[in-house]
Amino acid sequence: MSKFRGSEILTQLTLGSATCDEPGCGCSGRMYLHSACHQDVPMWASYENGVLVLECAECGKPAAKIAVAP
């Protein structure tokens, strides 16, 4: 899937329009989320003021921030 910056808050619109980075791939919108800094390390998840925050378990850098619909 497309690469997002960890500081960018993702919404239904941004996630719904995401496409695969692999040329010619016909994937169905499934995502594999991982941090850019430590790709083989799990992530911590927390919820803050309507935003789901995923952070690298190794260094704590944000991997994704996802707005939760009201």
C-alpha positions, 0 to 999 in steps of 0.5 A: 500500500501507499506509504504514509508519514507517521505524523499524518492523521489518516482518515476514511478518505485517505485510507480508502483512496490508498493504492499499492506501491507495486506496479500492476498489483491488483490487491484488494485494499488490504494493508500491512502496517509497520514502522518505517524505522524498525520494520520487523518490530511490533507496534504499540497502539493507543487511543488519544482524543479520537485518534488511534496511534500506532508507534514503533515498539523499539524506538517509539516513533509514530508509524500511523495515526488513524482518525476514528469516526464518531 
